């Protein structure tokens, strides 16, 4: 009836009253009696519907009616409006679940309401403050009554009478989530499935009422199917003012059923409303009613947690990964040699290992997954043209060496970094200043496959010595530059050429050889990368290492300082004689001493230091001995 009273005057017309009335079936005389009783004497044609509603509510309270109505056709015992139920007794866990669902659905920050009463952030407030904050924050959204609030207050009460609200807030803030999830990014969060937080059907009906509801729905379904009705558009206009809550009042629900000629008897209508009503607000969930009566209409689809697409995809991926796992034999991998070659590669290329791993570890936990660890090894250049061609067994051996002891799917890259970057310096060296740091040359290793000359047979050693001696003598006599032919074949400056290119270089240089000598030289200088021509050239044309010129200059200065000073001849003994000697020099050579001294006295104070005085007086060439200068300074 409120729908027709736009100005909230409490009065509607007679025709509007007849159209809005959804109570029991009355004949014309009974409807006329109702109209005469509630008509306004001062305003003919209008009825005071508020008095009608108040009388119905007063009658309901007098008879102490409940949600389950007796099976009778008496209209006086079938109230429709204002049915007040007794407060439902819930457990603490049920109350917390209701608050958790409300905070999750509406995005409520409960902590903001409690912090206003806790200026010191101690996590404890008084009982009245707890009740006030809880009422302001979530009472309306979670449909809490005072009994629920009192029960929560008693649950979180401390022995001193105050309430520890922080525990309550922490449990609500992490609703359907895990606290500090940024520190555990791989943790799987199980959230409620689609539709699990929607309004459920009322399950408090007795078995007889459930059977009756099934019969009523069967009749309505048959009528809807026979007449091909679509119910949802008839209910939706009543839901526009409530932001599409998918609920309507009992009057609106009965009005739509009356319009479509689907309304059952008053007793059946009450049972039907009880099945689809919300126990908190009393509104009817018309979307579920439409879903149960229409064949093709789907309002809410409840999906269990086991049917999450992400969970199914994750399970399928894990099954595929288990099938693809291949046991790789890493027993033949020499870890000391492998780590030595990695250190050598990092040292000669000046690679900062930390910068490559930090991109894959944003939280700086010091661990990465196995696939990312192998990916970083490739980005370090260990599989490139100038790197170490790591095999699959070597990569898995490194993963097993630095695997996390608890989380077996993670690799400790921080430990790998400290082991590799020890070639540059030792960590925490400022705490131990007396520790001797090993030179970096001890970490340099020859290329893989370099032969050990101690294992070469005596016959090959003889052939090698004869060939190298003959080529060295030929280069010295003919002044040959053997390096240039090799350089033309080594465009990437790797220090290696192929076996055929080595023979071409010998032909270009015109160096004679026999087949046995050639095989002996190739066996001595061949490795996995090819022929190491730089080591070969060091043997036949060793570079002349010139000494550093700075060291020579320092030695010359030391030799000069060791020379003895010659004794002075006839030095002057008095200051008067020294001044007379200076005056004679100034007079004969026309020298102005002031011009030489003032450049060294920037402040014009008339004083100079001993060293500055000697530096200023030396360019004048006064021919003063050391003792005479000392006498003049004194």
MOKA-V561580 format. One record per backbone hydrogen bond with DSSP energy under -0.5 kcal/mol. CO is the residue of the C=O (numbers start at 1). NH is the residue of the N-H. If there is no record, write none. Layout:
# MOKA-V561580
co,nh
CO,NH
CO,NH
This chain:
# MOKA-V561580
co,nh
1,4
1,5
4,6
5,8
10,49
10,50
12,47
13,17
14,18
15,19
16,20
17,21
27,31
28,32
29,33
30,34
31,35
32,36
33,37
34,38
35,39
38,48
39,41
40,43
43,46
45,14
46,40
47,12
47,49
48,52
49,53
50,54
51,55
52,56
53,57
54,58
55,59
56,60
57,61
58,62
59,63
60,64
60,65
61,64
67,69
70,72
74,77
75,78
82,84
83,85
88,90
91,95
92,96
93,97
94,98
95,99
96,100
97,101
98,102
99,103
100,104
101,105
102,106
103,107
103,108
108,110
109,112
109,113
110,113
110,114
111,115
112,116
114,117
115,118
117,119
118,121
123,165
123,166
125,163
126,130
127,131
128,132
129,133
130,134
131,135
132,136
133,137
134,138
134,139
135,139
138,142
139,143
139,144
145,149
146,150
147,151
148,152
149,153
150,154
151,155
152,156
154,157
156,164
158,161
162,158
163,125
163,165
164,168
165,169
166,170
167,171
168,172
169,173
170,174
172,175
174,177
178,181
180,183
181,184
184,187
187,189
188,190
189,191
193,196
194,303
195,198
206,210
207,211
208,212
209,213
210,214
211,215
212,216
213,217
214,218
215,219
216,220
217,221
218,222
219,223
220,224
221,225
222,226
223,227
224,228
224,229
229,231
231,234
231,235
232,235
232,236
233,237
235,238
236,239
237,240
239,242
239,244
240,243
246,287
248,284
249,253
250,254
251,255
252,256
253,257
254,258
255,259
256,260
257,262
257,263
258,261
265,269
266,270
267,271
268,272
269,273
270,274
271,275
272,276
273,277
275,202
276,285
277,279
278,282
283,278
284,248
284,286
285,289
286,290
287,291
288,292
289,293
290,294
300,302
304,307
305,308
308,312
309,313
310,314
311,315
312,316
313,317
314,318
315,319
316,320
317,321
318,322
319,323
320,324
321,325
326,328
328,330
330,333
333,335
334,338
335,339
336,340
337,341
338,342
339,343
340,344
341,345
342,346
343,347
344,348
345,349
346,350
346,351
347,350
351,353
352,355
352,356
353,356
353,357
354,358
355,359
357,360
358,361
361,364
366,413
366,414
368,411
369,373
370,374
371,375
372,376
373,377
374,378
375,379
376,380
377,382
378,381
378,383
381,384
382,390
387,389
388,390
391,395
392,396
393,397
394,398
395,399
396,400
397,401
398,402
400,403
402,412
406,408
407,404
407,410
409,370
410,404
411,368
411,413
412,416
413,417
414,418
415,419
416,420
417,421
420,423
421,424
421,425
426,429
428,431
429,432
432,435
435,437
439,442
440,443
441,444
447,450
448,528
451,453
452,455
453,456
457,461
458,462
459,463
460,464
461,465
462,466
463,467
464,468
465,469
466,470
467,471
468,472
469,473
470,474
471,475
472,476
473,477
474,478
475,479
475,480
480,482
482,486
483,487
484,488
485,489
486,490
489,491
490,493
495,533
495,534
497,531
498,502
499,503
500,504
501,505
502,506
503,507
504,508
505,509
506,510
506,511
510,512
514,518
515,519
516,520
517,521
518,522
519,523
520,524
521,525
522,526
525,532
526,451
527,530
530,527
530,532
531,497
531,533
532,536
533,537
534,538
535,539
536,539
536,540
537,541
543,545
544,546
548,552
549,553
550,554
551,555
552,556
553,557
554,558
555,559
556,560
557,561
558,562
559,563
560,563
568,570
574,578
575,579
576,580
577,581
578,582
579,583
580,584
581,585
582,586
583,587
584,588
585,589
586,590
586,591
591,593
592,595
592,596
593,596
593,597
594,598
597,600
598,601
600,602
601,604
609,613
610,614
611,615
612,616
613,617
614,618
615,619
617,620
618,621
625,629
626,630
627,631
628,632
629,633
630,634
